[in-house]
Amino acid sequence: MTTEEFSGKRNTDSSENKGYKRRNTDKPSVLSATMACWALLISMALASVSNGLQGTLLGLRASFEGFDTSTTGFIMSGYFAGFLLSAVLTPRLLARVGHVRVFAAFASLASVSPLFHGLIVDPYVWFGSRLITGFCFAGIFVIAESWLNDRATNETRGMLLSVYMIFNVGGMGLGPLLLNVLHPMTVSPFIFASVLISIAMIPLLLAASPAPSFEAPEKLSVGSLYKLSPLGVIGMVGVGVSNGALVSMGAVYADAIGMSIAQVSILISLVFLGSVLLQFPIGILSDKFDRRVIITVVTFAASALTGMAALMSMNEPLWIMAIFCVFGGLSFPLYSLCLSHANDRLNPKQMVAAGSTLLLAAGVGAIAGPPGISLAMNALGTNGFMWFFMAVHCAIGVFALYRMSISAATPMVDQENTAFAPHAATFAPAFNAETILEIVESGEEPEPMK
């Protein structure tokens, strides 16, 4: 080989290597995707702080105003009634006027709503205000997650949604801690919650980023989805009941057993901390084993934990805090597990519609949660709080066992990834990129898995 030939070959290899390195460098990363969405993440974190503050604040304020648990349960169910209504109407509004206008309208309404709680102490006014808050926040979540999905690629979507959930759930956990400097019996925390929402909208509305396109998802009835994934539907209703009752009435329970405002704020924050800590480990396990087994183990563990707390009448603040933290870590990830279990039995074209239907199922359960747990507390005393959760999770676990006894497991290769799936309301669940590619290339739609 001559010197020229060797030099030419070396130059060619060098060029190819540079090209190879450039292609690798150009591959999207989670960091770059996160930086591209910084405005959205900051906006949602601030909005979530306000949302978390309002939930705990109203529970405490209702107790201080002398409302009985049934009345408080009625008030708190308004949030989830609004959430359910928004799940139906928001896609239509987005398709008609676009993301930015709907986002601005929802943010304005969500900012005004908390002020009515501080100005007018009346159960019906508070219910109406909570309904408006739930309606607006559900729409804001839908828009934010739709925006994230539009900015993400198949390589970054799962992790980006996980980063979003850390900001979201982290904000919800920080909100109650503000009650250590804002007393619930004053109007200050309601004003602060309103101001937070107003400030939260500024980064996103001023960001130099085009709004994503949106098409309302096709519809999939509850009955049709139940035939495809009974456990997905029933599990989601149960998750809605449990989580709706926990976030709405947790502060009421804590006040009833004599906790201070500082202790209540820490208690509710620990619920969200537990959710953040256990979401990934539970999700990873569900990707490695039969999803129904993990759902069964997690929900029975939650049932046993609350049953033990009820039997032992644990009123020691530190014990209650530990129980709430672990229970939040077990209960909240069940949303992702049920969503992913349902997706395991669907083809990709059905997943968006299924996500919307499952959200409605969770919303129906969440509406029933606060009144249900208030009835349990009226009938059984403060321990009725723990008995209620024990019964709900036991029912989910029994139904999961029943489904496993009559239905074969989904093959592991066909399970959707859950470890980084969001566990908040979303109309845009993550898709399996490889399956979509097969559909595009073949032009055929696969049958749903049996």
RADADA-V165817 format. One record per residue. N is the residue number from 1. PSI is psi in degrees with one decimal (* if undefined). NEAR is the number of other C-alpha atoms within 8 Angstrom. Layout:
# RADADA-V165817
N:PSI:NEAR
N:PSI:NEAR
This chain:
# RADADA-V165817
1:132.2:4
2:167.4:5
3:-39.3:6
4:-43.5:6
5:-43.1:8
6:-42.6:9
7:-41.4:8
8:-43.0:8
9:-41.0:8
10:-41.4:8
11:-39.7:8
12:-46.1:8
13:-40.6:8
14:-41.1:8
15:-42.9:8
16:-39.8:8
17:-39.2:8
18:-42.4:8
19:-41.1:8
20:-43.7:8
21:-37.8:8
22:-40.2:8
23:-38.7:8
24:-39.6:7
25:-34.5:6
26:-8.6:6
27:138.8:6
28:143.8:9
29:159.7:8
30:-38.0:9
31:-46.9:6
32:-38.3:8
33:-38.6:13
34:-43.4:10
35:-35.5:7
36:-21.8:8
37:20.7:10
38:-40.1:8
39:-43.5:10
40:-43.4:10
41:-41.2:10
42:-43.8:11
43:-45.5:14
44:-33.1:12
45:-45.6:13
46:-41.4:13
47:-37.4:13
48:-33.6:14
49:-45.1:15
50:-42.5:16
51:-44.1:11
52:-38.0:14
53:-44.7:17
54:-41.9:13
55:-48.5:10
56:-40.4:15
57:-46.0:12
58:-37.7:8
59:-45.7:15
60:-45.0:12
61:-38.8:10
62:-40.2:10
63:-43.1:12
64:-29.8:8
65:-5.0:6
66:12.9:6
67:137.5:9
68:169.0:7
69:-30.4:11
70:-43.2:10
71:-43.6:9
72:-41.0:16
73:-40.0:15
74:-45.7:11
75:-48.4:13
76:-25.3:14
77:-18.2:17
78:-36.3:15
79:-44.2:16
80:-27.0:16
81:-42.8:14
82:-38.3:16
83:-44.2:15
84:-42.2:13
85:-39.3:9
86:-34.2:13
87:-27.9:13
88:-41.3:8
89:-31.0:8
90:-44.5:10
91:-35.8:11
92:-40.9:9
93:-40.9:10
94:-42.4:12
95:-27.5:10
96:-46.3:6
97:-7.8:8
98:166.3:12
99:-48.9:10
100:-45.6:8
101:-42.9:8
102:-41.2:11
103:-46.3:11
104:-40.3:10
105:-45.7:8
106:-39.8:12
107:-40.5:13
108:-46.2:9
109:-43.4:11
110:-28.5:14
111:-34.2:13
112:-37.4:9
113:-45.7:13
114:-26.1:15
115:-32.1:11
116:-31.0:11
117:-40.1:12
118:-25.0:10
119:-34.7:7
120:111.6:8
121:91.8:8
122:131.7:6
123:-38.7:9
124:-37.5:7
125:-42.4:11
126:-39.5:13
127:-46.5:14
128:-39.4:9
129:-40.1:13
130:-36.1:15
131:-44.7:14
132:-42.4:13
133:-45.8:14
134:-41.9:15
135:-46.5:16
136:-43.9:15
137:-35.9:11
138:-43.7:13
139:-40.3:13
140:-41.5:11
141:-44.0:10
142:-46.4:12
143:-44.5:10
144:-45.7:10
145:-32.1:12
146:-40.0:12
147:-44.8:10
148:-45.0:11
149:-34.4:10
150:-34.5:8
151:-22.3:9
152:159.4:11
153:173.9:9
154:-29.0:7
155:-26.3:8
156:-8.0:12
157:-49.5:11
158:-48.8:11
159:-35.6:9
160:-41.2:13
161:-32.2:13
162:-41.8:11
163:-42.5:9
164:-43.2:9
165:-32.7:12
166:-44.1:9
167:-43.0:12
168:-56.6:11
169:-36.0:12
170:-41.7:15
171:-41.9:15
172:-35.9:16
173:-31.4:16
174:-30.4:12
175:-51.8:16
176:-28.1:16
177:-19.7:12
178:-18.2:10
179:-9.4:15
180:-17.6:9
181:-9.1:5
182:108.7:9
183:134.5:9
184:-24.3:10
185:3.7:6
186:170.6:8
187:-10.2:9
188:-48.1:8
189:-30.8:13
190:-40.1:12
191:-42.6:10
192:-39.1:9
193:-39.4:14
194:-44.3:15
195:-40.6:9
196:-43.6:12
197:-42.2:14
198:-44.3:11
199:-35.6:9
200:-29.7:14
201:-18.4:12
202:-50.8:9
203:-43.7:11
204:-42.0:10
205:-23.7:8
206:-4.7:6
207:138.7:7
208:69.8:4
209:127.1:4
210:146.9:4
211:147.6:8
212:158.0:8
213:157.0:5
214:135.9:7
215:130.4:6
216:133.4:8
217:152.0:7
218:157.5:6
219:145.3:7
220:112.4:10
221:159.1:7
222:-40.9:10
223:-44.0:6
224:-41.6:8
225:-35.2:13
226:-36.5:11
227:-33.3:7
228:-38.2:12
229:81.3:11
230:-42.9:10
231:-35.4:13
232:-44.3:13
233:-52.7:15
234:-40.7:9
235:-39.6:11
236:-37.4:17
237:-45.9:14
238:-40.5:13
239:-41.5:15
240:-44.6:16
241:-49.1:17
242:-52.9:15
243:-36.1:12
244:-42.5:14
245:-39.2:14
246:-51.4:8
247:-26.0:11
248:-39.4:14
249:0.8:15
250:-42.5:12
251:-35.2:14
252:-44.6:11
253:-45.4:10
254:-40.7:10
255:-36.4:13
256:-28.9:8
257:8.9:8
258:17.1:6
259:148.6:10
260:168.5:7
261:-42.2:9
262:-42.6:9
263:-38.6:9
264:-43.7:12
265:-41.2:15
266:-40.7:11
267:-50.1:12
268:-35.9:15
269:-36.2:14
270:-28.1:13
271:-47.2:15
272:-33.7:15
273:-44.2:14
274:-38.4:14
275:-43.7:15
276:-41.0:12
277:-36.9:9
278:-9.2:11
279:-51.0:12
280:-50.0:10
281:-42.9:9
282:-40.9:11
283:-40.9:15
284:-42.8:10
285:-38.5:10
286:-20.3:13
287:-16.4:14
288:-20.1:7
289:172.1:9
290:122.0:11
291:-36.7:10
292:-32.4:10
293:-43.7:9
294:-42.1:12
295:-44.4:13
296:-47.5:13
297:-45.4:9
298:-45.5:11
299:-33.9:15
300:-34.0:11
301:-42.0:9
302:-40.6:14
303:-44.8:14
304:-39.4:9
305:-48.7:11
306:-34.1:14
307:-40.8:11
308:-41.3:8
309:-37.2:11
310:-43.0:12
311:-37.2:6
312:-2.0:6
313:53.4:7
314:104.9:8
315:2.4:7
316:123.9:6
317:-43.7:8
318:-39.1:6
319:-43.3:9
320:-40.4:11
321:-44.1:11
322:-41.3:8
323:-44.6:11
324:-40.1:12
325:-49.1:15
326:-41.3:10
327:-41.4:13
328:-38.7:14
329:-25.1:17
330:-39.9:15
331:-46.2:15
332:-42.1:12
333:-15.5:14
334:-24.7:15
335:-50.0:12
336:-39.4:12
337:-45.3:13
338:-39.9:14
339:-45.4:12
340:-37.6:12
341:-41.4:15
342:-42.4:14
343:-30.1:13
344:-26.9:11
345:12.8:12
346:160.8:12
347:159.3:12
348:-32.2:11
349:-16.8:5
350:-9.3:9
351:-39.9:12
352:-46.8:13
353:-38.8:12
354:-39.9:13
355:-40.8:13
356:-43.3:11
357:-40.9:13
358:-34.0:13
359:-41.8:14
360:-40.4:10
361:-44.1:13
362:-36.6:14
363:-41.3:14
364:-43.4:14
365:-40.9:16
366:-34.4:18
367:-39.9:16
368:-21.5:10
369:-57.3:15
370:-47.4:18
371:-36.2:12
372:-45.4:10
373:-28.3:14
374:-37.3:14
375:-40.9:10
376:-39.3:13
377:-35.0:13
378:-37.7:11
379:-35.8:7
380:2.8:8
381:-166.2:9
382:-29.7:10
383:-17.9:10
384:-24.3:14
385:-50.3:13
386:-38.7:11
387:-35.8:12
388:-48.3:10
389:-36.9:12
390:-43.8:14
391:-43.0:9
392:-48.4:12
393:-31.3:14
394:-40.3:11
395:-41.4:8
396:-45.6:13
397:-41.3:13
398:-41.7:9
399:-37.1:9
400:-41.4:13
401:-41.2:9
402:-44.4:8
403:-37.4:10
404:-28.1:10
405:-19.4:6
406:-3.3:6
407:138.8:6
408:155.4:5
409:153.1:7
410:131.9:10
411:141.3:6
412:-34.1:9
413:-18.1:4
414:-0.8:7
415:137.2:12
416:154.7:11
417:130.6:8
418:-20.4:12
419:-33.8:13
420:23.8:11
421:142.1:13
422:152.8:8
423:37.3:10
424:172.4:6
425:131.1:8
426:143.2:12
427:0.6:12
428:69.6:9
429:152.4:9
430:142.6:7
431:157.1:8
432:108.4:8
433:-38.5:7
434:-39.8:6
435:-40.9:8
436:-42.2:10
437:-39.4:8
438:-38.0:8
439:-44.6:11
440:-42.6:8
441:-35.6:6
442:-24.4:6
443:10.0:6
444:150.6:6
445:121.0:6
446:154.2:6
447:146.5:6
448:147.4:8
449:142.6:9
450:*:4
